[in-house]
Amino acid sequence: MERGMHMINTISVDTKKRDEMIDITNYVNEIIDRTGMKEGLVVVQSLHTTAGITVNENADPDVKTDFLRRLDELYPWHHTSDLHGEGNTAAHLKTSTVGHSQTVIVTNGELSLGTWQGIYLCEFDGPRSRRQVTIKTIPSE
């Protein structure tokens, strides 16, 4: 890799449920390893309006369950006032709340994540095949 080169990679993720959180940390780590980047930033971005990206706990699966349940409480799937013809307004609201991207520092060739943190693709309108996630590595100069 040339110094200062910004590498862009895209991964595809299949989802199995309407709402789920899929840990994609290993995919991001593989891309960092492949680029040989030691210091810099990595940006992880969902290319969808109904699937977001977050950093959250990856040790206790109950965190994911609680996270998705609480979003459902905030944004119920069926709401009599929703006008969007596709019927997935809740998915759009959840994605905007979670966000479509995360930036993580890379130090010594590794993601600077806490002990219990992982990077998640958050599906809010599944199941879907081939959800696209773009991962951009930005080495320090």
C-alpha positions as CSV (number, residue, x, y, z in Angstrom):
1,M,0.0,0.0,0.0
2,E,1.3,3.5,-0.9
3,R,1.6,5.8,2.1
4,G,-1.4,8.2,2.3
5,M,-3.5,5.9,0.0
6,H,-7.1,5.7,1.0
7,M,-8.4,2.2,0.4
8,I,-12.1,1.5,-0.2
9,N,-13.6,-2.0,0.2
10,T,-17.2,-3.1,0.2
11,I,-18.6,-6.2,1.9
12,S,-22.0,-7.8,1.4
13,V,-23.9,-9.1,4.4
14,D,-27.0,-11.2,4.3
15,T,-29.6,-10.7,7.1
16,K,-32.1,-13.2,8.3
17,K,-34.6,-11.1,10.4
18,R,-36.5,-7.9,10.2
19,D,-34.4,-6.4,13.0
20,E,-31.0,-7.7,13.9
21,M,-27.5,-6.7,14.8
22,I,-24.6,-8.4,13.0
23,D,-21.1,-8.1,14.3
24,I,-18.9,-7.1,11.4
25,T,-15.8,-6.3,13.4
26,N,-13.8,-9.3,12.0
27,Y,-14.5,-8.1,8.4
28,V,-13.2,-4.7,9.3
29,N,-10.1,-6.2,10.9
30,E,-9.4,-8.4,7.8
31,I,-9.5,-5.3,5.6
32,I,-7.1,-3.4,7.9
33,D,-4.8,-6.4,7.8
34,R,-5.0,-6.6,4.1
35,T,-4.1,-3.0,3.6
36,G,-1.2,-3.1,6.0
37,M,-2.3,0.1,7.7
38,K,-0.7,0.6,11.1
39,E,-2.1,4.0,12.1
40,G,-5.1,6.0,10.9
41,L,-8.8,5.8,10.7
42,V,-11.4,3.4,9.3
43,V,-14.8,4.6,8.3
44,V,-17.6,2.0,8.2
45,Q,-20.7,3.1,6.3
46,S,-24.0,1.4,5.4
47,L,-25.2,2.1,1.9
48,H,-28.9,1.7,2.8
49,T,-31.6,3.9,4.3
50,T,-33.0,1.1,6.5
51,A,-29.7,-0.4,7.9
52,G,-27.3,1.5,10.1
53,I,-23.9,1.0,11.7
54,T,-23.1,1.3,15.4
55,V,-20.4,0.4,17.9
56,N,-21.7,-1.4,21.0
57,E,-21.1,-4.3,23.4
58,N,-20.2,-7.6,21.8
59,A,-20.0,-9.8,24.8
60,D,-23.6,-10.2,26.2
61,P,-26.2,-11.0,23.5
62,D,-28.9,-9.6,25.7
63,V,-27.5,-6.1,24.9
64,K,-28.5,-6.6,21.2
65,T,-31.9,-8.0,22.2
66,D,-32.6,-5.0,24.6
67,F,-31.3,-2.5,22.0
68,L,-33.6,-3.8,19.3
69,R,-36.6,-4.0,21.7
70,R,-36.2,-0.5,22.9
71,L,-36.0,0.8,19.3
72,D,-39.2,-1.1,18.5
73,E,-40.8,0.6,21.5
74,L,-39.7,4.0,20.2
75,Y,-40.6,3.3,16.6
76,P,-43.4,0.7,16.3
77,W,-43.5,-1.0,13.0
78,H,-47.2,-0.1,12.4
79,H,-48.3,3.4,13.2
80,T,-51.6,4.8,12.0
81,S,-50.1,8.2,11.1
82,D,-47.3,6.9,8.9
83,L,-47.7,7.9,5.3
84,H,-44.7,6.1,3.6
85,G,-46.2,3.7,1.0
86,E,-43.6,0.9,1.6
87,G,-44.7,0.6,5.2
88,N,-41.2,0.7,6.6
89,T,-41.1,4.1,8.2
90,A,-39.9,2.6,11.5
91,A,-36.9,1.2,9.7
92,H,-36.0,4.6,8.3
93,L,-36.4,6.2,11.7
94,K,-34.2,3.6,13.4
95,T,-31.5,4.0,10.9
96,S,-31.5,7.8,11.3
97,T,-31.3,7.3,15.1
98,V,-28.5,4.8,15.0
99,G,-26.7,6.5,12.1
100,H,-25.3,5.2,8.8
101,S,-21.6,5.2,9.7
102,Q,-19.0,5.0,12.4
103,T,-15.3,6.2,12.4
104,V,-12.8,4.1,14.5
105,I,-9.2,4.9,15.2
106,V,-6.6,2.3,14.1
107,T,-3.5,2.0,16.3
108,N,-0.6,-0.5,15.8
109,G,-2.7,-2.1,13.0
110,E,-5.7,-2.8,15.3
111,L,-9.1,-1.2,15.8
112,S,-9.0,1.0,18.9
113,L,-12.1,-0.5,20.5
114,G,-12.8,-1.2,24.1
115,T,-12.7,-4.7,25.5
116,W,-16.4,-5.3,25.0
117,Q,-16.9,-3.2,21.8
118,G,-17.8,-4.5,18.4
119,I,-18.9,-2.9,15.1
120,Y,-22.4,-3.8,14.1
121,L,-24.5,-3.7,10.9
122,C,-28.0,-3.0,12.2
123,E,-30.7,-4.4,10.0
124,F,-34.1,-2.7,10.4
125,D,-36.0,-3.9,7.3
126,G,-35.0,-7.5,6.7
127,P,-34.4,-10.1,5.9
128,R,-32.3,-8.8,3.0
129,S,-29.5,-10.3,0.9
130,R,-26.4,-8.4,0.0
131,R,-26.5,-5.5,2.4
132,Q,-23.6,-3.3,1.3
133,V,-21.2,-1.9,3.8
134,T,-18.3,0.3,2.6
135,I,-15.1,0.4,4.6
136,K,-12.6,3.1,4.0
137,T,-9.1,3.1,5.5
138,I,-7.4,6.4,6.0
139,P,-3.8,6.0,7.0
140,S,-2.0,8.7,9.1
141,E,0.4,10.7,7.0
